């Protein structure tokens, strides 16, 4: 496993736990399983399809126990043919079923991207609102550990650029359960970008959050930590990195506000821009490549909104994966992605920079 690449999620969890009442520590994979189980129990139209989701219990054990509980008609193992089973699932969504398609990782979703973009995302528009496509595409996204260029990359910018899709990227167990539950109930196609390195990480959850009625509305960001000097906008793995960096920055007198986007399409523009208008400085953190990335979209939002642009005291700063395919060598892999130290140093730099008069 990675050393400096993996952040102290447990530490961030403890910081959040201070403000919560009675909680139970639930790993992210169990929170996802909980959301799927509750949805399948509530609605017979919901089913799961993907490679190794049934008898093997899921490559990351997210679907553990569902095959035994619901049987082979609703938890379906598929051949290694992403385009084929994705197309089957989309067709069933046209006819009032509610499939949850698991990609073992989103790297393999490229085999099915024509189905996702041209069949799922565009169907409601091209049918003049007659045919909806209530489907969830979920699986591991972003950087992984020691699996090199073809299995370690972020698809957030890819999918969040597509009209007709909704895209969410959970960080914590609360995020995972609430966002997946909302995605399953949504009448539109929703892409759920989970983080492989977070599946086994436990986070505190309340009884309410573990309940069957708990959802997190798609399109709402969360201010994980309030601050007054700089805004850090991030999602998924970057939230933990940013919370740890904010702790270090506080020790040096810098108050950082950390925003967990949760949803990448539609972005919660109001929360992001209001925070930037308050602090006057912003840094974005993501594991995707810099060109046309999520951070680039946040930067464009700042430029296009007059109030936000006028409030900036320093140029927008982006922290992304290096503009290269993910290396295999561990030392290069660690150097290619944002770290806590990178965030602290970048924030320190923009605190002394000024926007042009």
DATALIN-V894910 format. One line per field, one symbol per residue. psi: psi as a letter, one per 30 degrees, with the letter a starting at -180 (. if undefined). burial: # if it has 9 or more other ideal C-beta (glycine too) atoms within 8 Angstrom, else .. Layout:
psi = ???
burial = ???
This chain:
psi = lldfeklieeeeeeeefeglbklkkkleeeeeeeeeeeeeeejffklkklkgfdefgkeggegkfeeeeflfffjjklliieeefeeeeeeeefhglikjkkkelfeffffgfeeeefeeefeeefghgejlijkkjlaklakajhgaefgilkgeeeeffjkfkkkljleleeeeeeeeeeeefkglkkkjjljeffegkklkkleefflffkljkkgjlkjekklfekkjkalbefeeeeeeeeeeeefggkjkkkkjeekfjkkieeeeeeeeeeefkkkkklgllekgaeeeeeeeeeefjeeeeffkfllkkkjlklhlkklekeeeeefflkleeeeeeeeeeffflklk.
burial = .#..#.#.#.###.###.....#.################.....#########..##..#######..#...#####...#########.##...#############..##.###.#######.......##############.##.#######.##.#.#####################.#.############.######..##...#.#.#.##.###.#.######################...############.##..###.################..#######.##..#..##.##.#.######....##....###.#####.###.######......
